[in-house]
Amino acid sequence: MKTTKFKSAITGLLLLFLGLGTIAFSPKLGLDSYEIYLNDKLIMKQFVNQPLNLRTLQLDKASPQDLLWIKYNHCTTKNGSGSKRSIVLKDDKGHELKEWQFADNGTENKPMKVSVEELLQFEKEHANHLISMYYKSKELPGAELLAYLQR
């Protein structure tokens, strides 16, 4: 009888460790992420836990007619879309330069589109400063750094 209980306990522990091991190696589960496109071409895909040094947007090959599409996916919402979404540009001192606000869409996570021409103009006007792009929403009021702009 003792060996039966011992085998059951060992089997239970083994199943528990297998289950925990499976969950432990799912690094993208439960993390916010975002994608940035230049028109319809993916140029950056990030999960919020990746290092900041990878988050540089190079706009030197973009033309003023192009659009930057930003699609932020919240892990806590059904369709990934946030509410009261906006994209914010800041200088290296934290001063807000521009904020674009986007309509809520409860059924689909539509990309937020920003004119490259406007971004290039801000880069030109603030040439001596590092410009950063942030995403904020009702679900993320503190704002998330998306990328630094670089020419």
SVG drawing of the C-alpha trace seen along z (x, -y; Angstrom):
<svg xmlns="http://www.w3.org/2000/svg" viewBox="-17 -74 39 76">
<polyline fill="none" stroke="black" stroke-width="0.4" points="0.0,0.0 2.9,-2.4 4.4,-1.8 1.1,-2.6 0.9,-6.0 4.5,-6.6 4.0,-5.9 0.9,-8.2 2.8,-11.0 5.8,-10.6 3.4,-10.6 1.6,-13.7 4.8,-15.6 6.1,-14.6 2.9,-15.9 3.1,-19.1 6.8,-19.7 5.9,-18.9 3.0,-21.4 5.1,-24.1 8.0,-23.4 5.6,-23.9 4.4,-27.3 7.9,-28.4 9.1,-28.2 6.2,-30.3 8.0,-33.7 5.5,-35.6 2.4,-34.5 0.7,-37.4 2.9,-40.3 1.9,-43.4 3.5,-43.7 3.5,-46.1 4.3,-46.2 5.4,-49.2 5.0,-49.2 6.2,-51.6 3.1,-51.6 2.4,-47.9 5.9,-46.6 6.7,-45.4 9.9,-47.2 9.7,-46.5 8.0,-44.0 8.6,-44.2 7.4,-42.6 7.5,-45.1 10.2,-43.2 12.8,-43.5 15.8,-45.9 15.4,-49.5 18.5,-49.7 16.7,-47.7 14.0,-50.3 15.3,-52.8 13.3,-53.7 15.4,-54.7 13.4,-57.0 16.2,-57.9 14.7,-55.7 11.1,-56.8 9.5,-59.4 7.3,-62.2 4.2,-60.6 4.7,-57.4 2.7,-56.4 3.9,-54.8 1.4,-52.3 1.5,-51.3 -0.4,-48.4 -0.2,-47.9 -1.6,-44.7 -2.7,-44.6 -2.6,-41.2 -5.5,-42.1 -8.1,-43.0 -10.2,-40.6 -9.2,-41.9 -5.9,-43.4 -7.1,-47.0 -6.8,-49.6 -9.2,-52.5 -8.4,-56.3 -5.3,-55.4 -2.6,-58.0 0.9,-58.2 3.1,-60.9 6.4,-62.4 8.7,-63.7 12.2,-65.3 15.1,-64.1 14.0,-66.3 10.6,-64.7 8.7,-67.6 5.7,-66.6 6.1,-67.7 2.9,-66.2 0.1,-63.9 -2.0,-62.0 -5.3,-60.6 -7.1,-57.7 -10.7,-56.5 -11.7,-53.5 -12.7,-50.4 -14.1,-47.7 -14.3,-45.0 -10.9,-45.2 -7.4,-46.3 -6.8,-48.8 -3.4,-50.3 -2.8,-53.9 -1.4,-55.8 1.1,-58.8 2.4,-60.8 6.2,-60.3 6.2,-63.9 5.2,-65.1 7.8,-62.9 10.5,-64.2 9.4,-67.8 9.8,-67.2 13.2,-65.7 14.2,-68.7 12.9,-71.2 14.5,-69.4 17.7,-68.3 19.8,-68.7 17.5,-66.5 16.7,-62.8 13.0,-62.3 11.1,-59.4 7.7,-57.9 5.4,-56.6 2.0,-54.8 -0.6,-55.5 -4.1,-54.4 -6.7,-54.0 -5.2,-50.6 -1.6,-52.0 -1.8,-55.5 1.9,-55.7 2.8,-55.3 5.1,-52.8 8.3,-53.8 8.0,-52.4 11.1,-53.7 13.6,-56.5 13.5,-58.3 16.7,-58.4 17.7,-59.8"/>
</svg>
